[in-house]
Amino acid sequence: MRVSAAVVSFVLISAKVVCASEQLKEPSVAPEAAASVARLRPPVQDDGSIAGVISGEFYIYSTSEKLNCKAGLFWLTQLAEAGNEEAMFELGSLYETGDCVPANEPKALAWFRKAAENGNAAAPSVLGKLYYSGAEGIAPDYKKALRRLSRAAILLDPHAFYYLGLMYQEGMGVRPNYIEAYKLFDLSMHLSPFFGEDRKTALIARDSARERLTPRQVADASLASKRLLVALLEHNQQGADKLLPQETLAALGDNKQ
C-alpha cells in the first residue's frame, strides 16, 4: 500500500494493539476539525477491549489539508509507537513521499526498518530499493541492499527480483552476470500485474539482458526462472537453493541489518 498525494489511506489490522479510547490522548485541533477527528476514533466495545480493524481515509483539500494530515498523523504515530507494523510502514511511506510531512529519507528509512523488524512483508523490498538507489541523507549500500532484497525475493516480491536483476546486470555489489539478471527480471515480470507498468519495466530490462546472451543461455535462464518460481511457490527450500544466485543465498544467511 502506497500513499498518494491526493489521499492518505491506511488499513491497520492487528490483534496486538489495544486501542481503548482512554489510552490515546486526543490531538489538539481547532473546533471546526472536531468532527473530522471524531470519525477517526477506533471502535471500542468496552474498557480494555481490543480494537478490531481501524480504517480511515484522509482526503486532502486546499482548505483542510493541515487539519486532515494532523489527525491522520496522530493516529498513525500512536499505533506505530504501540507496535503496529502497518502503521510503521505507512509513516515510512509518508516521509519518503513528503505527503503530509516534509520529505525526510532518513526518517523514512528508520520507520521502514522498524516495520521490517516487526514482520511487515512489504518493508524489506522498500528498504532494499533505498539501500540500492540511495537518497538524500542515505548513501547507497549494496551489501544491505542485497540482504534486504534477497529476503523480499523469498516472499515473492516482484520489485525485489527487479532490483536484484539490476544489481547483477550492473555488477553493483555482486559479480556481473547477465544470465542471473535475465532470470531475475523474468521472475519480476511474471510476478507483476499483467497490464501494469512494473511488468513492462521488467520486460524491457529482461530484453536488455537478453542482448548479452546466446539463444542457448536465454533458454536455460528461462527454464531456471520457471523452476525457481515453482520451488518458491511450493516452499521447496532445497530446490530454491539450487537455483538462487550464490550471493543471494549468502545474503539470506546473513543476520545483519
BAMAR-571306 format. One record per residue (C-alpha): residue number from 1; residue in three letters; x, y, z. Coordinates in nm, 2 decimals, decimal comma. Layout:
<pts>
<n = NUM | res = ALA | u = X | v = Y | w = Z>
...
</pts>
This chain:
<pts>
<n = 1 | res = MET | u = 0,00 | v = 0,00 | w = 0,00>
<n = 2 | res = ARG | u = 0,15 | v = 0,34 | w = -0,10>
<n = 3 | res = VAL | u = 0,04 | v = 0,69 | w = -0,01>
<n = 4 | res = SER | u = -0,07 | v = 0,92 | w = -0,29>
<n = 5 | res = ALA | u = -0,05 | v = 1,30 | w = -0,29>
<n = 6 | res = ALA | u = -0,43 | v = 1,32 | w = -0,31>
<n = 7 | res = VAL | u = -0,53 | v = 1,06 | w = -0,05>
<n = 8 | res = VAL | u = -0,36 | v = 0,94 | w = 0,27>
<n = 9 | res = SER | u = -0,51 | v = 0,59 | w = 0,33>
<n = 10 | res = PHE | u = -0,44 | v = 0,32 | w = 0,58>
<n = 11 | res = VAL | u = -0,59 | v = 0,00 | w = 0,69>
<n = 12 | res = LEU | u = -0,44 | v = -0,12 | w = 1,02>
<n = 13 | res = ILE | u = -0,51 | v = -0,48 | w = 1,13>
<n = 14 | res = SER | u = -0,35 | v = -0,61 | w = 1,44>
<n = 15 | res = ALA | u = -0,47 | v = -0,82 | w = 1,74>
<n = 16 | res = LYS | u = -0,17 | v = -0,70 | w = 1,94>
<n = 17 | res = VAL | u = -0,26 | v = -0,33 | w = 1,97>
<n = 18 | res = VAL | u = -0,50 | v = -0,23 | w = 2,25>
<n = 19 | res = CYS | u = -0,67 | v = 0,09 | w = 2,14>
<n = 20 | res = ALA | u = -0,91 | v = 0,17 | w = 2,42>
<n = 21 | res = SER | u = -1,01 | v = 0,53 | w = 2,39>
<n = 22 | res = GLU | u = -0,87 | v = 0,62 | w = 2,73>
<n = 23 | res = GLN | u = -0,52 | v = 0,51 | w = 2,62>
<n = 24 | res = LEU | u = -0,49 | v = 0,76 | w = 2,34>
<n = 25 | res = LYS | u = -0,47 | v = 1,13 | w = 2,40>
<n = 26 | res = GLU | u = -0,68 | v = 1,34 | w = 2,16>
<n = 27 | res = PRO | u = -0,48 | v = 1,56 | w = 1,92>
<n = 28 | res = SER | u = -0,52 | v = 1,93 | w = 1,97>
<n = 29 | res = VAL | u = -0,72 | v = 2,06 | w = 1,68>
<n = 30 | res = ALA | u = -0,94 | v = 2,36 | w = 1,61>
<n = 31 | res = PRO | u = -1,32 | v = 2,33 | w = 1,69>
<n = 32 | res = GLU | u = -1,41 | v = 2,31 | w = 1,32>
<n = 33 | res = ALA | u = -1,19 | v = 1,99 | w = 1,29>
<n = 34 | res = ALA | u = -1,35 | v = 1,81 | w = 1,59>
<n = 35 | res = ALA | u = -1,59 | v = 1,62 | w = 1,37>
<n = 36 | res = SER | u = -1,31 | v = 1,50 | w = 1,15>
<n = 37 | res = VAL | u = -1,11 | v = 1,38 | w = 1,44>
<n = 38 | res = ALA | u = -1,42 | v = 1,21 | w = 1,60>
<n = 39 | res = ARG | u = -1,46 | v = 1,00 | w = 1,29>
<n = 40 | res = LEU | u = -1,11 | v = 0,86 | w = 1,34>
<n = 41 | res = ARG | u = -1,17 | v = 0,72 | w = 1,68>
<n = 42 | res = PRO | u = -1,10 | v = 0,34 | w = 1,69>
<n = 43 | res = PRO | u = -1,40 | v = 0,12 | w = 1,76>
<n = 44 | res = VAL | u = -1,41 | v = 0,01 | w = 2,13>
<n = 45 | res = GLN | u = -1,66 | v = -0,23 | w = 2,27>
<n = 46 | res = ASP | u = -1,58 | v = -0,18 | w = 2,63>
<n = 47 | res = ASP | u = -1,29 | v = -0,08 | w = 2,86>
<n = 48 | res = GLY | u = -0,98 | v = -0,29 | w = 2,79>
<n = 49 | res = SER | u = -1,12 | v = -0,45 | w = 2,47>
<n = 50 | res = ILE | u = -0,90 | v = -0,50 | w = 2,17>
<n = 51 | res = ALA | u = -0,99 | v = -0,29 | w = 1,87>
<n = 52 | res = GLY | u = -1,07 | v = -0,49 | w = 1,55>
<n = 53 | res = VAL | u = -1,00 | v = -0,31 | w = 1,23>
<n = 54 | res = ILE | u = -0,92 | v = 0,06 | w = 1,21>
<n = 55 | res = SER | u = -0,96 | v = 0,21 | w = 0,87>
<n = 56 | res = GLY | u = -0,97 | v = 0,57 | w = 0,75>
<n = 57 | res = GLU | u = -0,92 | v = 0,79 | w = 0,46>
<n = 58 | res = PHE | u = -0,80 | v = 1,15 | w = 0,49>
<n = 59 | res = TYR | u = -0,89 | v = 1,35 | w = 0,18>
<n = 60 | res = ILE | u = -0,65 | v = 1,64 | w = 0,13>
<n = 61 | res = TYR | u = -0,81 | v = 1,96 | w = 0,02>
<n = 62 | res = SER | u = -0,65 | v = 2,30 | w = -0,01>
<n = 63 | res = THR | u = -0,88 | v = 2,44 | w = 0,27>
<n = 64 | res = SER | u = -0,84 | v = 2,15 | w = 0,52>
<n = 65 | res = GLU | u = -0,51 | v = 1,97 | w = 0,43>
<n = 66 | res = LYS | u = -0,34 | v = 2,07 | w = 0,75>
<n = 67 | res = LEU | u = -0,63 | v = 1,95 | w = 0,97>
<n = 68 | res = ASN | u = -0,67 | v = 1,62 | w = 0,80>
<n = 69 | res = CYS | u = -0,30 | v = 1,55 | w = 0,79>
<n = 70 | res = LYS | u = -0,27 | v = 1,63 | w = 1,16>
<n = 71 | res = ALA | u = -0,54 | v = 1,39 | w = 1,26>
<n = 72 | res = GLY | u = -0,41 | v = 1,11 | w = 1,03>
<n = 73 | res = LEU | u = -0,05 | v = 1,15 | w = 1,16>
<n = 74 | res = PHE | u = -0,18 | v = 1,15 | w = 1,51>
<n = 75 | res = TRP | u = -0,34 | v = 0,80 | w = 1,48>
<n = 76 | res = LEU | u = -0,06 | v = 0,66 | w = 1,27>
<n = 77 | res = THR | u = 0,20 | v = 0,77 | w = 1,51>
<n = 78 | res = GLN | u = 0,01 | v = 0,64 | w = 1,82>
<n = 79 | res = LEU | u = -0,04 | v = 0,30 | w = 1,66>
<n = 80 | res = ALA | u = 0,31 | v = 0,28 | w = 1,53>
<n = 81 | res = GLU | u = 0,46 | v = 0,35 | w = 1,87>
<n = 82 | res = ALA | u = 0,22 | v = 0,08 | w = 2,01>
<n = 83 | res = GLY | u = 0,39 | v = -0,17 | w = 1,78>
<n = 84 | res = ASN | u = 0,16 | v = -0,18 | w = 1,47>
<n = 85 | res = GLU | u = 0,38 | v = -0,27 | w = 1,17>
<n = 86 | res = GLU | u = 0,13 | v = -0,15 | w = 0,92>
<n = 87 | res = ALA | u = 0,13 | v = 0,20 | w = 1,08>
<n = 88 | res = MET | u = 0,51 | v = 0,19 | w = 1,08>
<n = 89 | res = PHE | u = 0,52 | v = 0,12 | w = 0,71>
<n = 90 | res = GLU | u = 0,27 | v = 0,40 | w = 0,64>
<n = 91 | res = LEU | u = 0,47 | v = 0,65 | w = 0,83>
<n = 92 | res = GLY | u = 0,78 | v = 0,55 | w = 0,63>
<n = 93 | res = SER | u = 0,58 | v = 0,60 | w = 0,31>
<n = 94 | res = LEU | u = 0,47 | v = 0,95 | w = 0,42>
<n = 95 | res = TYR | u = 0,83 | v = 1,05 | w = 0,50>
<n = 96 | res = GLU | u = 0,95 | v = 0,90 | w = 0,17>
<n = 97 | res = THR | u = 0,70 | v = 1,08 | w = -0,05>
<n = 98 | res = GLY | u = 0,66 | v = 1,40 | w = 0,15>
<n = 99 | res = ASP | u = 0,28 | v = 1,36 | w = 0,18>
<n = 100 | res = CYS | u = 0,15 | v = 1,55 | w = 0,49>
<n = 101 | res = VAL | u = 0,51 | v = 1,58 | w = 0,63>
<n = 102 | res = PRO | u = 0,83 | v = 1,72 | w = 0,49>
<n = 103 | res = ALA | u = 1,01 | v = 1,45 | w = 0,29>
<n = 104 | res = ASN | u = 1,28 | v = 1,30 | w = 0,51>
<n = 105 | res = GLU | u = 1,45 | v = 0,99 | w = 0,37>
<n = 106 | res = PRO | u = 1,64 | v = 0,90 | w = 0,70>
<n = 107 | res = LYS | u = 1,32 | v = 0,91 | w = 0,89>
<n = 108 | res = ALA | u = 1,15 | v = 0,70 | w = 0,62>
<n = 109 | res = LEU | u = 1,44 | v = 0,45 | w = 0,64>
<n = 110 | res = ALA | u = 1,40 | v = 0,43 | w = 1,02>
<n = 111 | res = TRP | u = 1,03 | v = 0,36 | w = 1,01>
<n = 112 | res = PHE | u = 1,07 | v = 0,11 | w = 0,72>
<n = 113 | res = ARG | u = 1,33 | v = -0,07 | w = 0,93>
<n = 114 | res = LYS | u = 1,10 | v = -0,08 | w = 1,23>
<n = 115 | res = ALA | u = 0,82 | v = -0,22 | w = 1,01>
<n = 116 | res = ALA | u = 1,05 | v = -0,49 | w = 0,87>
<n = 117 | res = GLU | u = 1,17 | v = -0,58 | w = 1,22>
<n = 118 | res = ASN | u = 0,81 | v = -0,62 | w = 1,33>
<n = 119 | res = GLY | u = 0,72 | v = -0,85 | w = 1,04>
<n = 120 | res = ASN | u = 0,58 | v = -0,62 | w = 0,77>
<n = 121 | res = ALA | u = 0,61 | v = -0,81 | w = 0,44>
<n = 122 | res = ALA | u = 0,64 | v = -0,50 | w = 0,21>
<n = 123 | res = ALA | u = 0,92 | v = -0,33 | w = 0,41>
<n = 124 | res = PRO | u = 1,22 | v = -0,54 | w = 0,30>
<n = 125 | res = SER | u = 1,17 | v = -0,46 | w = -0,06>
<n = 126 | res = VAL | u = 1,14 | v = -0,09 | w = 0,00>
<n = 127 | res = LEU | u = 1,45 | v = -0,09 | w = 0,22>
<n = 128 | res = GLY | u = 1,64 | v = -0,28 | w = -0,05>
<n = 129 | res = LYS | u = 1,54 | v = -0,02 | w = -0,30>
<n = 130 | res = LEU | u = 1,65 | v = 0,27 | w = -0,07>
<n = 131 | res = TYR | u = 1,99 | v = 0,10 | w = 0,00>
<n = 132 | res = TYR | u = 2,04 | v = 0,03 | w = -0,37>
<n = 133 | res = SER | u = 1,95 | v = 0,37 | w = -0,51>
<n = 134 | res = GLY | u = 2,05 | v = 0,59 | w = -0,21>
<n = 135 | res = ALA | u = 1,86 | v = 0,91 | w = -0,13>
<n = 136 | res = GLU | u = 1,92 | v = 1,24 | w = 0,04>
<n = 137 | res = GLY | u = 2,10 | v = 1,16 | w = 0,36>
<n = 138 | res = ILE | u = 2,13 | v = 0,79 | w = 0,27>
<n = 139 | res = ALA | u = 2,44 | v = 0,66 | w = 0,09>
<n = 140 | res = PRO | u = 2,40 | v = 0,36 | w = -0,14>
<n = 141 | res = ASP | u = 2,49 | v = 0,04 | w = 0,05>
<n = 142 | res = TYR | u = 2,49 | v = -0,26 | w = -0,19>
<n = 143 | res = LYS | u = 2,55 | v = -0,52 | w = 0,08>
<n = 144 | res = LYS | u = 2,25 | v = -0,41 | w = 0,28>
<n = 145 | res = ALA | u = 2,05 | v = -0,38 | w = -0,04>
<n = 146 | res = LEU | u = 2,14 | v = -0,74 | w = -0,13>
<n = 147 | res = ARG | u = 2,04 | v = -0,87 | w = 0,22>
<n = 148 | res = ARG | u = 1,70 | v = -0,68 | w = 0,21>
<n = 149 | res = LEU | u = 1,62 | v = -0,76 | w = -0,15>
<n = 150 | res = SER | u = 1,71 | v = -1,13 | w = -0,11>
<n = 151 | res = ARG | u = 1,47 | v = -1,16 | w = 0,19>
<n = 152 | res = ALA | u = 1,19 | v = -0,99 | w = 0,00>
<n = 153 | res = ALA | u = 1,25 | v = -1,21 | w = -0,30>
<n = 154 | res = ILE | u = 1,18 | v = -1,52 | w = -0,09>
<n = 155 | res = LEU | u = 0,85 | v = -1,36 | w = -0,02>
<n = 156 | res = LEU | u = 0,79 | v = -1,33 | w = -0,40>
<n = 157 | res = ASP | u = 0,81 | v = -0,96 | w = -0,42>
<n = 158 | res = PRO | u = 0,84 | v = -0,86 | w = -0,79>
<n = 159 | res = HIS | u = 1,02 | v = -0,54 | w = -0,71>
<n = 160 | res = ALA | u = 1,29 | v = -0,73 | w = -0,51>
<n = 161 | res = PHE | u = 1,36 | v = -0,95 | w = -0,81>
<n = 162 | res = TYR | u = 1,38 | v = -0,65 | w = -1,04>
<n = 163 | res = TYR | u = 1,63 | v = -0,47 | w = -0,82>
<n = 164 | res = LEU | u = 1,83 | v = -0,79 | w = -0,77>
<n = 165 | res = GLY | u = 1,83 | v = -0,82 | w = -1,15>
<n = 166 | res = LEU | u = 1,97 | v = -0,46 | w = -1,18>
<n = 167 | res = MET | u = 2,25 | v = -0,55 | w = -0,94>
<n = 168 | res = TYR | u = 2,36 | v = -0,85 | w = -1,14>
<n = 169 | res = GLN | u = 2,32 | v = -0,66 | w = -1,47>
<n = 170 | res = GLU | u = 2,53 | v = -0,36 | w = -1,35>
<n = 171 | res = GLY | u = 2,77 | v = -0,55 | w = -1,12>
<n = 172 | res = MET | u = 2,67 | v = -0,34 | w = -0,82>
<n = 173 | res = GLY | u = 2,76 | v = -0,53 | w = -0,50>
<n = 174 | res = VAL | u = 2,77 | v = -0,86 | w = -0,69>
<n = 175 | res = ARG | u = 2,97 | v = -1,01 | w = -0,98>
<n = 176 | res = PRO | u = 2,81 | v = -0,91 | w = -1,31>
<n = 177 | res = ASN | u = 2,61 | v = -1,19 | w = -1,45>
<n = 178 | res = TYR | u = 2,36 | v = -1,14 | w = -1,74>
<n = 179 | res = ILE | u = 2,22 | v = -1,49 | w = -1,70>
<n = 180 | res = GLU | u = 2,12 | v = -1,43 | w = -1,34>
<n = 181 | res = ALA | u = 2,00 | v = -1,08 | w = -1,44>
<n = 182 | res = TYR | u = 1,78 | v = -1,23 | w = -1,71>
<n = 183 | res = LYS | u = 1,64 | v = -1,49 | w = -1,48>
<n = 184 | res = LEU | u = 1,56 | v = -1,23 | w = -1,21>
<n = 185 | res = PHE | u = 1,40 | v = -0,99 | w = -1,45>
<n = 186 | res = ASP | u = 1,19 | v = -1,27 | w = -1,59>
<n = 187 | res = LEU | u = 1,07 | v = -1,36 | w = -1,24>
<n = 188 | res = SER | u = 0,98 | v = -1,00 | w = -1,17>
<n = 189 | res = MET | u = 0,79 | v = -0,98 | w = -1,49>
<n = 190 | res = HIS | u = 0,58 | v = -1,29 | w = -1,43>
<n = 191 | res = LEU | u = 0,50 | v = -1,18 | w = -1,07>
<n = 192 | res = SER | u = 0,39 | v = -0,83 | w = -1,17>
<n = 193 | res = PRO | u = 0,03 | v = -0,75 | w = -1,26>
<n = 194 | res = PHE | u = -0,03 | v = -0,84 | w = -1,63>
<n = 195 | res = PHE | u = -0,12 | v = -0,49 | w = -1,76>
<n = 196 | res = GLY | u = 0,09 | v = -0,29 | w = -1,50>
<n = 197 | res = GLU | u = 0,38 | v = -0,07 | w = -1,56>
<n = 198 | res = ASP | u = 0,60 | v = -0,28 | w = -1,34>
<n = 199 | res = ARG | u = 0,56 | v = -0,58 | w = -1,57>
<n = 200 | res = LYS | u = 0,65 | v = -0,36 | w = -1,87>
<n = 201 | res = THR | u = 0,96 | v = -0,22 | w = -1,69>
<n = 202 | res = ALA | u = 1,08 | v = -0,58 | w = -1,60>
<n = 203 | res = LEU | u = 1,02 | v = -0,69 | w = -1,96>
<n = 204 | res = ILE | u = 1,23 | v = -0,41 | w = -2,10>
<n = 205 | res = ALA | u = 1,51 | v = -0,49 | w = -1,85>
<n = 206 | res = ARG | u = 1,49 | v = -0,86 | w = -1,94>
<n = 207 | res = ASP | u = 1,52 | v = -0,79 | w = -2,31>
<n = 208 | res = SER | u = 1,82 | v = -0,57 | w = -2,24>
<n = 209 | res = ALA | u = 1,99 | v = -0,86 | w = -2,06>
<n = 210 | res = ARG | u = 1,89 | v = -1,09 | w = -2,34>
<n = 211 | res = GLU | u = 2,11 | v = -0,90 | w = -2,59>
<n = 212 | res = ARG | u = 2,42 | v = -1,01 | w = -2,40>
<n = 213 | res = LEU | u = 2,32 | v = -1,38 | w = -2,41>
<n = 214 | res = THR | u = 2,33 | v = -1,66 | w = -2,66>
<n = 215 | res = PRO | u = 2,00 | v = -1,83 | w = -2,76>
<n = 216 | res = ARG | u = 2,10 | v = -2,13 | w = -2,55>
<n = 217 | res = GLN | u = 2,17 | v = -1,92 | w = -2,25>
<n = 218 | res = VAL | u = 1,84 | v = -1,75 | w = -2,28>
<n = 219 | res = ALA | u = 1,66 | v = -2,09 | w = -2,30>
<n = 220 | res = ASP | u = 1,85 | v = -2,21 | w = -1,99>
<n = 221 | res = ALA | u = 1,78 | v = -1,89 | w = -1,80>
<n = 222 | res = SER | u = 1,41 | v = -1,90 | w = -1,88>
<n = 223 | res = LEU | u = 1,38 | v = -2,26 | w = -1,77>
<n = 224 | res = ALA | u = 1,57 | v = -2,18 | w = -1,45>
<n = 225 | res = SER | u = 1,33 | v = -1,89 | w = -1,38>
<n = 226 | res = LYS | u = 1,03 | v = -2,11 | w = -1,41>
<n = 227 | res = ARG | u = 1,18 | v = -2,38 | w = -1,19>
<n = 228 | res = LEU | u = 1,28 | v = -2,13 | w = -0,92>
<n = 229 | res = LEU | u = 0,93 | v = -1,98 | w = -0,92>
<n = 230 | res = VAL | u = 0,77 | v = -2,32 | w = -0,87>
<n = 231 | res = ALA | u = 1,02 | v = -2,40 | w = -0,59>
<n = 232 | res = LEU | u = 0,94 | v = -2,08 | w = -0,41>
<n = 233 | res = LEU | u = 0,57 | v = -2,12 | w = -0,45>
<n = 234 | res = GLU | u = 0,59 | v = -2,48 | w = -0,32>
<n = 235 | res = HIS | u = 0,82 | v = -2,37 | w = -0,03>
<n = 236 | res = ASN | u = 1,08 | v = -2,61 | w = -0,16>
<n = 237 | res = GLN | u = 1,39 | v = -2,47 | w = 0,01>
<n = 238 | res = GLN | u = 1,62 | v = -2,73 | w = -0,13>
<n = 239 | res = GLY | u = 1,51 | v = -2,67 | w = -0,49>
<n = 240 | res = ALA | u = 1,52 | v = -2,29 | w = -0,45>
<n = 241 | res = ASP | u = 1,87 | v = -2,31 | w = -0,30>
<n = 242 | res = LYS | u = 2,00 | v = -2,48 | w = -0,62>
<n = 243 | res = LEU | u = 1,86 | v = -2,21 | w = -0,84>
<n = 244 | res = LEU | u = 1,91 | v = -1,89 | w = -0,64>
<n = 245 | res = PRO | u = 2,22 | v = -1,68 | w = -0,72>
<n = 246 | res = GLN | u = 2,51 | v = -1,77 | w = -0,48>
<n = 247 | res = GLU | u = 2,53 | v = -1,41 | w = -0,34>
<n = 248 | res = THR | u = 2,16 | v = -1,42 | w = -0,27>
<n = 249 | res = LEU | u = 2,20 | v = -1,74 | w = -0,07>
<n = 250 | res = ALA | u = 2,48 | v = -1,60 | w = 0,12>
<n = 251 | res = ALA | u = 2,28 | v = -1,28 | w = 0,20>
<n = 252 | res = LEU | u = 1,99 | v = -1,49 | w = 0,32>
<n = 253 | res = GLY | u = 2,22 | v = -1,65 | w = 0,58>
<n = 254 | res = ASP | u = 2,34 | v = -1,31 | w = 0,70>
<n = 255 | res = ASN | u = 2,15 | v = -1,19 | w = 1,00>
<n = 256 | res = LYS | u = 2,29 | v = -0,84 | w = 1,00>
<n = 257 | res = GLN | u = 2,06 | v = -0,55 | w = 0,94>
</pts>
